[in-house]
């Protein structure tokens, strides 16, 4: 993890970097990462901020996304990702794990983990994925109390307030909620489960603070490019579960190959090499910190004397 071999940024520095990333004329991509390795790969491919999805984290634990994660699950994974990447992390906290006092604890723990921003939603528990049916909402006033609590106990933590009202109560109700969330302190808003670019454009006309869009796969939203989001005026776009879907699909294919052929030899060109692995986890830098550890020589290489 990079926090051992490089100077870690503080929570405040990471929060400021997150905000700086969205202050331009282009939609800012925030890539989903479900563990430390995917966070390192995000950094390697020049993403500047990372998203921890509740859906991806649940699936990585073999669980459905219906509110079964614990606060400890989320905090520990957030800590892992921030330590690995030293990048601003936006964390999906669902409903904040309860009422305002529970939300206060959630946010204090995430600040201690150096999380830059949180996304909190107005669904009731048990919650559902935003792109599925059967969602129910808490009253708008209850969500406002949660936002106010976050501002009180974790003022450096950036707040993205998500509303699932579009699918439950319609566009007008969702916009009314988002305006209220902005008025009471949200730094950005997240209209969930929009269907078209025109839906996002309608929200943009009504809201005067940053807007986040969810570009998940196989959901209710049509596939919209970053360029199109920029034209509309959307500030941030998350790709929440892409890393987990890619990892799961490719692991399954490799497992099938080994099960059917008895070897991984035919798919070596589809695997991260030993050299690539050691480079991304900075093995050389760790070894240099302790003179008792011999420098690693890759199989087939000659040691320099």
Secondary structure as UniProt FT lines:
FT   HELIX           2..5
FT   HELIX           11..21
FT   STRAND          28..32
FT   HELIX           36..44
FT   TURN            45..46
FT   STRAND          49..52
FT   HELIX           54..60
FT   TURN            61..62
FT   HELIX           71..85
FT   STRAND          88..92
FT   TURN            94..95
FT   HELIX           100..112
FT   TURN            113..114
FT   STRAND          117..121
FT   TURN            130..131
FT   HELIX           140..153
FT   TURN            155..156
FT   STRAND          158..163
FT   HELIX           165..168
FT   HELIX           171..183
FT   TURN            184..185
FT   STRAND          188..191
FT   TURN            192..193
FT   HELIX           197..206
FT   STRAND          210..214
FT   HELIX           226..232
FT   STRAND          236..239
FT   HELIX           242..261
FT   HELIX           265..270
FT   HELIX           274..280
FT   TURN            281..282
FT   HELIX           283..288
FT   TURN            291..292
FT   TURN            299..300
//
